[in-house]
Amino acid sequence: MSAELTQTVLFCFLWVLKNADEAALREWIVDLPAQQLLGLLDLLDLCVSTFDYEGQPSTEQISSVVYRKSRDMKLRLEKTIFGTTGARREMMRRREYPGIEKLFTGVNAGLQEKLRWRKDLTQWRQPVGRDKVKLELEEEALINGNLTVETNMIVLDTLELLIQSSSPMPELRPVVTGVLKVLIHSLSCNQSTLYLKDGFNTQRAFIAKFPEVLFEDDSEHCTDLCLLLLQRSTSHFESTRTQASASLYLLMRQSYHAHFPKAKMYITLTLASLSEKLSNQDKQCLQQTLNMIPTYLEADRAMERTSFPVQVEELLKNLNGVLCDTVKLQEFPQDVDMQIDLMYRVAKGLQSYVDLRLLWLRKLVAKHVQRGSYAEAAHCLVHSAALLAEYLNRVDGSVHLPMGSISFQKISLNVLEESLVSEDIFSLEREGVWAGNSFSEEGLLKLLDEAARFFNKAEFYEVVYEIHKLIIPIAEFHRDIKKLSAIHGNLKATFDQILSEDNKRMFGTYFRVGFYGSLFGELDDQEYVYKEPAITKLVEVSSRLEEFYKAMFGQDRVEIIKDSAPVKKENLELDKAYVQVTYVEPYFEEYELKNRVSNYERSSNLRRFIYSTPYTLDGRAHGELSQQYKRKTILTTSHAFPYIKTRINVVEKQEMNLRPIEAVIEDMQKKTQELAKATSENPPNLKLLQMVLQGSVGPTVNQGPLEVAQVFLSEIPDDPKLYRHHNKLRICFKNFLKRCEDALIINKGLISSEREEYQNELERNYEALKYNLQPFLNRRIPQLYITPSQ
């Protein structure tokens, strides 16, 4: 049957439904068996697909059709005049000038040259015809639009009769499901606002009568309805958005007592997938729709004393967060750090939905691998594995599997956040929502194996061992000897690499970056710690950020603050963006250093960082040694490095101001520690040892310690509060000299005969320094040695 004939038959069918007596039609529907009712629904669905509403044509569309019709009529008229067809054409050809074909490429061209009257240049009659065609098109569009609305209204009226005539009996369940499918299909097609208003009313009546169709049957219906409502929520017509928001609220309310976790999940999943395709205008429309829901919530007195309002507010907050962050991803195609932050926030907002969080963590893995940040990629996989282990432990509880995220805490303390999984997930699992290989023991093993490979690339060999400790019990449970053999072979290679490369590995360099200025938007007045590749210099990071933001905001609107002093925002220009970059080092308390012995232990699980800022009381950065103060700033980040992103926001800042004598004590202690580390190397590192010695007793730096002693130890301080600092500095010098002596002895045993003169020079410098320091080191402060008996 042709499309035109099908349309005619359907018109006849709908005419019968429209004009039939309602009571007779209802009785006929009640008497129909379920199979024939399903056939009726298929026919109604075909009507919806056939009669699609196109709305009023735009001016461009009308002009295009008018031009096309005018051009067609013009060509037909020219063919008649020029005789390009039939007997007329032959007659005109006989009257042509001889040899005309040789001069012109075609007959029409020759004739046009001979014609005085050129119709294509005569426009005086065309406007009348064009206006007439335009009016005809508008009238035709109006008729077609009204006809389409009427056909869909007949379908909707028939669906309402089916809803009223149906009951929740099991034998009629396929019919009820079929009604919902046709209803969702009709609301998803192009429809007039008039139809959408009545259609959404019918949809709400259906959900109120048959809620179990959405929540107890195949989840596809709930997904389709959520997608429909959220798509209509992006409409540019306020009336449509109002209807969609009312249906969305009723869906939440209807599911509250038994199926609210499932409804929240489907709404969130649908929004997360839909928001990636939305424009900014669509996002604004969707946000306006979501903002209507609290209005319904306030007016719903029946739910006032329940937990429903709180849960809806939490859901809306989460939906708005996911929506904004997902759409923002399109706004920062070049800012990789911002993209990673946004992807992280989306994944965080979807923490209660295992599959979506795993999906976004996988996207983060791809982004980090693209940048060569293998440690961060590996941690994304560890978080995925911990989330999956948490899920499997609560659902399955097998003893050979990890006991949730707590089993991963030796890898990273951050991973414990994966234990904050909503209990709703496990009720959904019992209903069969989560399924597939990803949510299984095999899926967990794949994540762990992949994480181990990335940690190996990042030279985090100690973590590879911790991951294999989680895999071994699984392999032992299944008696997988081949797997165990491969694991232990990998472990041997891993331990060999730790022994051979321990002191050669560099895990990263850290910088504090502050953003100031309204141009930065949400970054304004925010501070982050950035993790950069090893041996990255401060000037590299500063130049990269400066070039990037100049390209974004303009060459004259970005300025790098080159010192580490506190920024006074009142001194900054309002129309400029300021970036402050400071090198920072990991900070440990003394008790922490006892447990963090190895290079790896002092490079992982880092949350605190420190940097120093020199200053004087008169406002200058540098001054005389006796006037040189130091400000130590300790930063605490929200999460520990390395993490699933390379920059982490600063959540706490602590400042300590050191007096000049305290500052030099700290410097002397640092030099002594460097000497101690160089002398404790086994086997000795001659290059490092000589570098530290040269910086301690070399001829160019010998005056440094001596000048410190002359300034701070030549006289006993007047302030009793400085007595202990005075004594502590004397002890620091004694320890420094002892370490220098040890280093010289070790160096003498390692150098060749060609370097004896260099050794002799270092020894002479040491003896001179020791001799000059003796008067300062032997002086004692009597007040510090007064015994209680005295």
MIFI-433452 format. One line per field, with one value per residue (C-alpha): residue in one letter; residue number from 1; z, y, x. Coordinates in steps of 0.25 Angstrom, whole numbers. Example, Ala and Ser with C-alpha at 12.3 -4.5 7.8 and 13.67 -1.06 7.14 Angstrom:
% MIFI-433452
residu [a; s]
num [1; 2]
w [31; 29]
v [-18; -4]
u [49; 55]
% end
This chain:
% MIFI-433452
residu [m; s; a; e; l; t; q; t; v; l; f; c; f; l; w; v; l; k; n; a; d; e; a; a; l; r; e; w; i; v; d; l; p; a; q; q; l; l; g; l; l; d; l; l; d; l; c; v; s; t; f; d; y; e; g; q; p; s; t; e; q; i; s; s; v; v; y; r; k; s; r; d; m; k; l; r; l; e; k; t; i; f; g; t; t; g; a; r; r; e; m; m; r; r; r; e; y; p; g; i; e; k; l; f; t; g; v; n; a; g; l; q; e; k; l; r; w; r; k; d; l; t; q; w; r; q; p; v; g; r; d; k; v; k; l; e; l; e; e; e; a; l; i; n; g; n; l; t; v; e; t; n; m; i; v; l; d; t; l; e; l; l; i; q; s; s; s; p; m; p; e; l; r; p; v; v; t; g; v; l; k; v; l; i; h; s; l; s; c; n; q; s; t; l; y; l; k; d; g; f; n; t; q; r; a; f; i; a; k; f; p; e; v; l; f; e; d; d; s; e; h; c; t; d; l; c; l; l; l; l; q; r; s; t; s; h; f; e; s; t; r; t; q; a; s; a; s; l; y; l; l; m; r; q; s; y; h; a; h; f; p; k; a; k; m; y; i; t; l; t; l; a; s; l; s; e; k; l; s; n; q; d; k; q; c; l; q; q; t; l; n; m; i; p; t; y; l; e; a; d; r; a; m; e; r; t; s; f; p; v; q; v; e; e; l; l; k; n; l; n; g; v; l; c; d; t; v; k; l; q; e; f; p; q; d; v; d; m; q; i; d; l; m; y; r; v; a; k; g; l; q; s; y; v; d; l; r; l; l; w; l; r; k; l; v; a; k; h; v; q; r; g; s; y; a; e; a; a; h; c; l; v; h; s; a; a; l; l; a; e; y; l; n; r; v; d; g; s; v; h; l; p; m; g; s; i; s; f; q; k; i; s; l; n; v; l; e; e; s; l; v; s; e; d; i; f; s; l; e; r; e; g; v; w; a; g; n; s; f; s; e; e; g; l; l; k; l; l; d; e; a; a; r; f; f; n; k; a; e; f; y; e; v; v; y; e; i; h; k; l; i; i; p; i; a; e; f; h; r; d; i; k; k; l; s; a; i; h; g; n; l; k; a; t; f; d; q; i; l; s; e; d; n; k; r; m; f; g; t; y; f; r; v; g; f; y; g; s; l; f; g; e; l; d; d; q; e; y; v; y; k; e; p; a; i; t; k; l; v; e; v; s; s; r; l; e; e; f; y; k; a; m; f; g; q; d; r; v; e; i; i; k; d; s; a; p; v; k; k; e; n; l; e; l; d; k; a; y; v; q; v; t; y; v; e; p; y; f; e; e; y; e; l; k; n; r; v; s; n; y; e; r; s; s; n; l; r; r; f; i; y; s; t; p; y; t; l; d; g; r; a; h; g; e; l; s; q; q; y; k; r; k; t; i; l; t; t; s; h; a; f; p; y; i; k; t; r; i; n; v; v; e; k; q; e; m; n; l; r; p; i; e; a; v; i; e; d; m; q; k; k; t; q; e; l; a; k; a; t; s; e; n; p; p; n; l; k; l; l; q; m; v; l; q; g; s; v; g; p; t; v; n; q; g; p; l; e; v; a; q; v; f; l; s; e; i; p; d; d; p; k; l; y; r; h; h; n; k; l; r; i; c; f; k; n; f; l; k; r; c; e; d; a; l; i; i; n; k; g; l; i; s; s; e; r; e; e; y; q; n; e; l; e; r; n; y; e; a; l; k; y; n; l; q; p; f; l; n; r; r; i; p; q; l; y; i; t; p; s; q]
num [1; 2; 3; 4; 5; 6; 7; 8; 9; 10; 11; 12; 13; 14; 15; 16; 17; 18; 19; 20; 21; 22; 23; 24; 25; 26; 27; 28; 29; 30; 31; 32; 33; 34; 35; 36; 37; 38; 39; 40; 41; 42; 43; 44; 45; 46; 47; 48; 49; 50; 51; 52; 53; 54; 55; 56; 57; 58; 59; 60; 61; 62; 63; 64; 65; 66; 67; 68; 69; 70; 71; 72; 73; 74; 75; 76; 77; 78; 79; 80; 81; 82; 83; 84; 85; 86; 87; 88; 89; 90; 91; 92; 93; 94; 95; 96; 97; 98; 99; 100; 101; 102; 103; 104; 105; 106; 107; 108; 109; 110; 111; 112; 113; 114; 115; 116; 117; 118; 119; 120; 121; 122; 123; 124; 125; 126; 127; 128; 129; 130; 131; 132; 133; 134; 135; 136; 137; 138; 139; 140; 141; 142; 143; 144; 145; 146; 147; 148; 149; 150; 151; 152; 153; 154; 155; 156; 157; 158; 159; 160; 161; 162; 163; 164; 165; 166; 167; 168; 169; 170; 171; 172; 173; 174; 175; 176; 177; 178; 179; 180; 181; 182; 183; 184; 185; 186; 187; 188; 189; 190; 191; 192; 193; 194; 195; 196; 197; 198; 199; 200; 201; 202; 203; 204; 205; 206; 207; 208; 209; 210; 211; 212; 213; 214; 215; 216; 217; 218; 219; 220; 221; 222; 223; 224; 225; 226; 227; 228; 229; 230; 231; 232; 233; 234; 235; 236; 237; 238; 239; 240; 241; 242; 243; 244; 245; 246; 247; 248; 249; 250; 251; 252; 253; 254; 255; 256; 257; 258; 259; 260; 261; 262; 263; 264; 265; 266; 267; 268; 269; 270; 271; 272; 273; 274; 275; 276; 277; 278; 279; 280; 281; 282; 283; 284; 285; 286; 287; 288; 289; 290; 291; 292; 293; 294; 295; 296; 297; 298; 299; 300; 301; 302; 303; 304; 305; 306; 307; 308; 309; 310; 311; 312; 313; 314; 315; 316; 317; 318; 319; 320; 321; 322; 323; 324; 325; 326; 327; 328; 329; 330; 331; 332; 333; 334; 335; 336; 337; 338; 339; 340; 341; 342; 343; 344; 345; 346; 347; 348; 349; 350; 351; 352; 353; 354; 355; 356; 357; 358; 359; 360; 361; 362; 363; 364; 365; 366; 367; 368; 369; 370; 371; 372; 373; 374; 375; 376; 377; 378; 379; 380; 381; 382; 383; 384; 385; 386; 387; 388; 389; 390; 391; 392; 393; 394; 395; 396; 397; 398; 399; 400; 401; 402; 403; 404; 405; 406; 407; 408; 409; 410; 411; 412; 413; 414; 415; 416; 417; 418; 419; 420; 421; 422; 423; 424; 425; 426; 427; 428; 429; 430; 431; 432; 433; 434; 435; 436; 437; 438; 439; 440; 441; 442; 443; 444; 445; 446; 447; 448; 449; 450; 451; 452; 453; 454; 455; 456; 457; 458; 459; 460; 461; 462; 463; 464; 465; 466; 467; 468; 469; 470; 471; 472; 473; 474; 475; 476; 477; 478; 479; 480; 481; 482; 483; 484; 485; 486; 487; 488; 489; 490; 491; 492; 493; 494; 495; 496; 497; 498; 499; 500; 501; 502; 503; 504; 505; 506; 507; 508; 509; 510; 511; 512; 513; 514; 515; 516; 517; 518; 519; 520; 521; 522; 523; 524; 525; 526; 527; 528; 529; 530; 531; 532; 533; 534; 535; 536; 537; 538; 539; 540; 541; 542; 543; 544; 545; 546; 547; 548; 549; 550; 551; 552; 553; 554; 555; 556; 557; 558; 559; 560; 561; 562; 563; 564; 565; 566; 567; 568; 569; 570; 571; 572; 573; 574; 575; 576; 577; 578; 579; 580; 581; 582; 583; 584; 585; 586; 587; 588; 589; 590; 591; 592; 593; 594; 595; 596; 597; 598; 599; 600; 601; 602; 603; 604; 605; 606; 607; 608; 609; 610; 611; 612; 613; 614; 615; 616; 617; 618; 619; 620; 621; 622; 623; 624; 625; 626; 627; 628; 629; 630; 631; 632; 633; 634; 635; 636; 637; 638; 639; 640; 641; 642; 643; 644; 645; 646; 647; 648; 649; 650; 651; 652; 653; 654; 655; 656; 657; 658; 659; 660; 661; 662; 663; 664; 665; 666; 667; 668; 669; 670; 671; 672; 673; 674; 675; 676; 677; 678; 679; 680; 681; 682; 683; 684; 685; 686; 687; 688; 689; 690; 691; 692; 693; 694; 695; 696; 697; 698; 699; 700; 701; 702; 703; 704; 705; 706; 707; 708; 709; 710; 711; 712; 713; 714; 715; 716; 717; 718; 719; 720; 721; 722; 723; 724; 725; 726; 727; 728; 729; 730; 731; 732; 733; 734; 735; 736; 737; 738; 739; 740; 741; 742; 743; 744; 745; 746; 747; 748; 749; 750; 751; 752; 753; 754; 755; 756; 757; 758; 759; 760; 761; 762; 763; 764; 765; 766; 767; 768; 769; 770; 771; 772; 773; 774; 775; 776; 777; 778; 779; 780; 781; 782; 783; 784; 785; 786; 787; 788; 789; 790]
w [0; -4; 7; 1; 2; 16; 20; 14; 21; 34; 32; 30; 43; 51; 46; 51; 64; 65; 61; 68; 80; 92; 100; 88; 86; 101; 101; 88; 95; 107; 99; 91; 95; 99; 86; 78; 87; 85; 70; 72; 80; 68; 59; 68; 68; 53; 53; 62; 53; 40; 45; 50; 54; 46; 52; 44; 33; 35; 26; 20; 17; 10; 2; -3; -7; -14; -22; -26; -31; -38; -45; -49; -56; -63; -69; -74; -80; -87; -92; -98; -104; -109; -114; -108; -108; -119; -133; -128; -125; -140; -146; -138; -142; -157; -155; -149; -156; -164; -156; -143; -136; -139; -133; -120; -112; -112; -119; -107; -106; -120; -118; -106; -113; -124; -114; -110; -98; -87; -77; -67; -65; -65; -51; -51; -50; -41; -28; -29; -32; -21; -10; -15; -14; 0; 5; -1; 6; 20; 18; 14; 26; 36; 30; 31; 45; 50; 43; 50; 64; 62; 58; 70; 79; 74; 77; 91; 93; 90; 99; 110; 107; 108; 121; 127; 122; 127; 140; 147; 144; 140; 126; 123; 127; 112; 108; 119; 116; 101; 105; 112; 100; 90; 100; 102; 86; 84; 94; 88; 74; 69; 75; 77; 91; 91; 89; 99; 110; 109; 106; 119; 127; 121; 125; 139; 140; 135; 145; 156; 152; 148; 155; 156; 141; 142; 154; 155; 140; 130; 134; 120; 122; 133; 126; 113; 122; 129; 116; 110; 122; 122; 107; 108; 120; 110; 102; 99; 102; 116; 116; 111; 122; 132; 128; 128; 142; 148; 142; 147; 161; 161; 156; 169; 178; 172; 174; 188; 197; 190; 178; 180; 179; 166; 161; 166; 159; 146; 146; 149; 139; 128; 132; 132; 118; 112; 118; 109; 97; 102; 98; 108; 104; 106; 120; 124; 120; 128; 140; 140; 139; 151; 159; 157; 165; 179; 176; 175; 188; 196; 192; 195; 209; 209; 208; 218; 230; 222; 218; 203; 203; 208; 198; 186; 190; 191; 177; 171; 176; 170; 157; 156; 159; 149; 138; 140; 141; 129; 120; 125; 119; 105; 110; 113; 101; 104; 119; 122; 137; 137; 129; 139; 151; 144; 140; 155; 160; 151; 155; 170; 168; 162; 174; 177; 163; 161; 146; 143; 153; 147; 133; 137; 144; 132; 124; 134; 132; 117; 120; 129; 119; 108; 117; 122; 136; 139; 154; 153; 143; 152; 164; 156; 153; 168; 172; 162; 167; 182; 178; 171; 183; 192; 184; 182; 197; 201; 191; 190; 203; 198; 207; 196; 191; 196; 208; 201; 200; 213; 207; 198; 208; 208; 193; 196; 208; 198; 193; 206; 200; 192; 204; 204; 195; 197; 202; 191; 181; 188; 188; 173; 171; 177; 166; 155; 152; 152; 143; 133; 134; 139; 153; 155; 160; 146; 145; 158; 153; 140; 148; 157; 146; 138; 150; 153; 139; 140; 154; 148; 137; 147; 155; 167; 169; 184; 180; 170; 181; 189; 177; 175; 190; 186; 174; 180; 190; 177; 169; 181; 183; 169; 169; 157; 158; 144; 150; 163; 155; 147; 159; 167; 154; 153; 168; 167; 155; 163; 176; 167; 161; 175; 179; 167; 165; 179; 180; 165; 165; 165; 167; 164; 167; 174; 172; 179; 169; 173; 164; 166; 158; 154; 140; 146; 150; 160; 161; 167; 180; 180; 183; 178; 179; 165; 163; 151; 145; 153; 151; 146; 149; 154; 142; 133; 141; 141; 126; 123; 131; 126; 112; 113; 121; 112; 100; 107; 113; 105; 105; 114; 124; 131; 140; 148; 162; 164; 179; 190; 199; 203; 192; 195; 186; 188; 181; 169; 156; 154; 139; 140; 144; 154; 155; 167; 166; 177; 178; 190; 197; 205; 219; 230; 245; 252; 257; 242; 238; 247; 239; 225; 223; 208; 196; 192; 206; 206; 192; 194; 202; 203; 208; 214; 207; 212; 206; 212; 209; 214; 219; 227; 237; 228; 216; 208; 204; 207; 217; 227; 233; 247; 241; 232; 236; 230; 228; 227; 221; 222; 212; 214; 202; 202; 197; 197; 185; 176; 174; 162; 158; 157; 164; 178; 185; 198; 209; 221; 222; 234; 236; 245; 246; 250; 256; 249; 259; 257; 242; 242; 252; 241; 230; 238; 242; 227; 223; 234; 229; 215; 220; 228; 216; 207; 218; 220; 206; 204; 195; 196; 185; 182; 173; 183; 194; 187; 183; 198; 203; 193; 198; 212; 213; 199; 198; 192; 203; 215; 220; 221; 234; 239; 237; 243; 256; 256; 255; 265; 274; 277; 288; 298; 294; 303; 302; 311; 302; 292; 301; 297; 282; 284; 291; 280; 269; 276; 276; 261; 258; 266; 258; 245; 248; 252; 239; 231; 237; 234; 220; 218; 223; 214; 202; 205; 204; 191; 182; 173; 175; 164; 174; 186; 184; 184; 197; 203; 200; 206; 219; 220; 218; 229; 239; 236; 238; 251; 257; 254; 260; 273; 281; 278; 281; 294; 300; 309; 315; 330; 332; 325; 335; 348; 356; 366; 378; 374]
v [0; 14; 24; 33; 21; 18; 32; 32; 19; 24; 37; 28; 20; 33; 39; 27; 28; 43; 41; 28; 29; 29; 19; 10; 12; 9; -4; -8; -6; -14; -26; -27; -38; -33; -38; -29; -17; -18; -18; -5; 1; -2; 5; 17; 17; 17; 29; 37; 34; 37; 50; 58; 73; 83; 96; 109; 110; 120; 132; 126; 113; 121; 129; 117; 110; 122; 124; 109; 110; 123; 118; 105; 113; 122; 110; 104; 117; 119; 105; 108; 122; 116; 103; 94; 82; 75; 81; 95; 93; 88; 99; 109; 102; 103; 119; 120; 127; 118; 114; 119; 106; 109; 123; 119; 106; 104; 108; 115; 124; 128; 131; 139; 148; 151; 154; 168; 164; 157; 151; 148; 163; 167; 166; 175; 163; 154; 160; 158; 143; 142; 148; 139; 127; 131; 133; 119; 113; 119; 115; 101; 100; 105; 94; 83; 87; 87; 74; 68; 73; 68; 54; 53; 58; 47; 37; 43; 42; 27; 25; 32; 22; 10; 16; 17; 3; -4; -10; -15; -30; -38; -42; -27; -23; -24; -14; -4; -5; -3; 10; 16; 13; 20; 31; 34; 32; 43; 53; 50; 54; 68; 73; 86; 93; 90; 75; 75; 81; 70; 59; 62; 62; 48; 44; 48; 41; 29; 29; 32; 19; 10; 13; -1; -1; 8; 3; -12; -16; -14; -2; 3; 10; 18; 22; 26; 34; 41; 44; 50; 59; 64; 67; 74; 82; 88; 94; 109; 109; 112; 105; 92; 94; 95; 83; 75; 80; 76; 62; 61; 65; 55; 44; 46; 47; 35; 27; 32; 21; 9; 12; 26; 21; 15; 28; 37; 27; 28; 43; 45; 35; 41; 55; 51; 45; 57; 68; 65; 69; 82; 96; 107; 112; 97; 97; 110; 104; 91; 99; 107; 94; 88; 101; 100; 87; 94; 102; 89; 84; 95; 94; 79; 79; 64; 62; 73; 64; 53; 52; 54; 69; 67; 56; 64; 76; 67; 61; 75; 80; 68; 69; 84; 81; 70; 79; 91; 83; 75; 87; 95; 84; 90; 104; 100; 91; 96; 97; 82; 85; 91; 80; 70; 77; 77; 63; 60; 68; 60; 47; 52; 56; 42; 34; 27; 22; 11; 10; 25; 28; 17; 23; 37; 31; 24; 37; 43; 31; 34; 49; 46; 36; 46; 56; 45; 46; 31; 31; 39; 30; 18; 24; 26; 11; 9; 17; 9; -4; 1; 5; -8; -16; -8; -12; -27; -28; -23; -31; -44; -44; -54; -56; -56; -42; -29; -24; -12; 1; -1; -12; -1; 9; 5; 10; 23; 29; 36; 23; 22; 32; 21; 15; 26; 19; 20; 8; 10; 4; -10; -10; -7; -18; -28; -23; -26; -12; -14; -25; -29; -33; -19; -22; -36; -42; -42; -27; -24; -32; -25; -11; -16; -22; -9; 0; -9; -6; 9; 9; 2; 12; 23; 16; 14; 0; -1; 1; -10; -19; -15; -17; -31; -34; -32; -41; -53; -57; -57; -66; -75; -77; -82; -90; -82; -86; -79; -66; -68; -71; -59; -50; -55; -53; -39; -36; -41; -31; -20; -22; -22; -9; -3; -8; -2; 11; 15; 28; 31; 32; 46; 46; 60; 75; 83; 98; 106; 114; 126; 132; 146; 154; 154; 149; 135; 133; 122; 121; 135; 136; 121; 114; 100; 91; 87; 74; 75; 65; 63; 74; 84; 98; 110; 118; 107; 107; 122; 123; 113; 119; 133; 129; 121; 131; 143; 135; 134; 148; 156; 160; 172; 166; 156; 158; 148; 152; 148; 148; 139; 150; 150; 157; 170; 169; 184; 187; 179; 185; 180; 177; 169; 154; 151; 138; 135; 123; 118; 106; 97; 85; 74; 77; 66; 67; 60; 49; 46; 45; 33; 26; 31; 26; 23; 32; 26; 28; 43; 45; 38; 42; 56; 67; 77; 86; 98; 110; 121; 136; 146; 159; 171; 180; 192; 185; 180; 166; 165; 173; 171; 158; 163; 169; 157; 150; 138; 135; 120; 116; 102; 98; 87; 81; 74; 61; 55; 54; 46; 47; 45; 59; 67; 80; 80; 92; 97; 96; 101; 111; 112; 123; 124; 136; 133; 144; 146; 136; 126; 127; 125; 113; 106; 109; 103; 91; 89; 89; 79; 70; 70; 66; 55; 50; 50; 43; 32; 27; 13; 11; 26; 35; 43; 53; 57; 57; 66; 75; 77; 79; 90; 97; 95; 98; 102; 115; 123; 120; 119; 133; 130; 122; 131; 143; 137; 134; 148; 154; 145; 139; 150; 156; 150; 155; 165; 159; 146; 140; 139; 131; 118; 121; 126; 113; 105; 112; 109; 94; 95; 100; 88; 78; 85; 84; 70; 66; 74; 66; 52; 56; 60; 47; 39; 48; 45; 30; 31; 41; 38; 43; 54; 60; 61; 76; 78; 70; 78; 91; 86; 82; 95; 103; 94; 96; 111; 111; 103; 112; 124; 119; 114; 127; 128; 113; 113; 125; 121; 128; 127; 128; 115; 107; 112; 100; 100; 99; 112]
u [0; 6; 8; -3; -13; -9; -11; -25; -29; -24; -32; -44; -41; -39; -52; -59; -53; -56; -71; -75; -84; -75; -83; -83; -68; -65; -74; -67; -53; -57; -62; -49; -39; -25; -19; -28; -26; -11; -14; -23; -11; -1; -11; -12; 4; 4; -5; 4; 16; 8; 2; 14; 12; 21; 16; 15; 26; 37; 38; 51; 43; 32; 41; 49; 36; 31; 44; 44; 30; 32; 44; 37; 26; 36; 43; 30; 26; 40; 39; 25; 30; 43; 37; 47; 37; 29; 25; 26; 41; 43; 36; 44; 57; 54; 53; 66; 78; 87; 99; 94; 99; 113; 113; 105; 105; 90; 78; 72; 85; 83; 68; 71; 81; 70; 59; 56; 47; 54; 44; 55; 57; 43; 37; 25; 15; 23; 20; 5; 8; 18; 9; -2; 7; 11; -3; -7; 5; 1; -13; -8; 1; -10; -20; -9; -6; -20; -22; -10; -14; -28; -23; -14; -25; -34; -22; -21; -36; -36; -24; -32; -43; -34; -28; -42; -46; -33; -31; -18; -22; -10; -16; -18; -4; 2; -10; -7; 8; 4; -4; 8; 17; 8; 6; 21; 23; 12; 18; 32; 28; 26; 13; 6; 6; -9; -7; 5; -4; -15; -5; 3; -10; -13; 1; -1; -14; -8; 3; -6; -15; -4; 9; 14; 16; 27; 34; 31; 32; 43; 51; 51; 38; 43; 55; 47; 38; 49; 56; 43; 41; 55; 55; 42; 48; 57; 46; 46; 31; 28; 15; 22; 33; 22; 15; 28; 31; 18; 19; 33; 29; 17; 27; 35; 23; 16; 29; 32; 26; 32; 41; 47; 62; 59; 52; 64; 73; 66; 64; 79; 84; 76; 80; 95; 94; 85; 93; 105; 97; 91; 94; 95; 80; 75; 82; 76; 62; 64; 69; 56; 48; 55; 54; 38; 38; 40; 27; 20; 27; 23; 8; 8; 3; 1; 16; 20; 23; 30; 45; 40; 43; 58; 60; 55; 63; 76; 72; 70; 83; 90; 83; 87; 101; 102; 95; 104; 117; 114; 110; 122; 131; 127; 132; 146; 152; 166; 167; 170; 171; 157; 152; 158; 152; 138; 139; 143; 131; 121; 127; 125; 111; 108; 115; 101; 100; 111; 111; 111; 122; 130; 127; 132; 144; 148; 147; 157; 166; 166; 169; 181; 187; 186; 194; 204; 199; 200; 199; 186; 180; 184; 177; 164; 165; 167; 155; 147; 152; 149; 135; 132; 138; 129; 117; 122; 125; 111; 104; 112; 121; 131; 143; 153; 149; 153; 145; 141; 149; 156; 164; 170; 175; 189; 189; 182; 175; 166; 160; 152; 142; 137; 130; 120; 111; 96; 89; 79; 89; 87; 72; 73; 83; 72; 63; 73; 76; 91; 96; 107; 122; 126; 119; 126; 138; 144; 141; 149; 161; 162; 162; 173; 181; 180; 183; 196; 201; 199; 206; 217; 218; 218; 229; 220; 226; 221; 207; 208; 211; 199; 190; 195; 192; 178; 178; 186; 174; 165; 175; 177; 162; 160; 173; 178; 193; 196; 191; 199; 212; 210; 208; 220; 228; 223; 226; 241; 243; 236; 245; 257; 253; 251; 265; 272; 264; 260; 268; 267; 252; 245; 230; 226; 228; 218; 213; 203; 195; 185; 175; 170; 160; 146; 150; 153; 139; 138; 153; 154; 161; 163; 176; 181; 193; 197; 205; 215; 225; 238; 248; 238; 243; 235; 237; 231; 218; 217; 220; 210; 199; 202; 201; 189; 181; 186; 180; 167; 166; 175; 190; 188; 178; 187; 198; 207; 210; 224; 226; 219; 215; 200; 191; 184; 172; 169; 182; 178; 171; 157; 158; 170; 173; 185; 192; 202; 211; 219; 228; 224; 230; 223; 222; 224; 223; 235; 227; 222; 237; 239; 229; 232; 246; 247; 246; 233; 227; 231; 224; 211; 198; 203; 193; 201; 211; 220; 227; 234; 233; 245; 241; 246; 238; 239; 232; 244; 246; 261; 269; 281; 283; 279; 266; 262; 249; 243; 228; 225; 212; 206; 195; 186; 178; 165; 171; 184; 194; 194; 179; 169; 173; 186; 181; 174; 168; 174; 165; 173; 185; 194; 205; 217; 226; 240; 250; 263; 270; 259; 261; 276; 274; 265; 275; 286; 278; 274; 289; 292; 281; 287; 300; 295; 287; 299; 308; 298; 297; 300; 307; 313; 308; 321; 315; 304; 315; 324; 312; 308; 322; 325; 312; 316; 331; 335; 343; 331; 321; 331; 327; 312; 312; 323; 315; 303; 311; 317; 303; 295; 306; 315; 307; 297; 283; 277; 263; 263; 253; 264; 274; 269; 270; 284; 288; 280; 288; 301; 297; 293; 307; 314; 305; 308; 323; 322; 315; 325; 336; 329; 327; 342; 346; 337; 341; 356; 354; 346; 354; 366; 380; 377; 367; 376; 378; 363; 362; 373; 366; 353; 360; 368; 354; 348; 359; 359; 343; 345; 355; 348; 335; 341; 340; 325; 322; 329; 322; 311; 299; 300; 285; 282; 291; 285; 281; 269; 278; 285]
% end
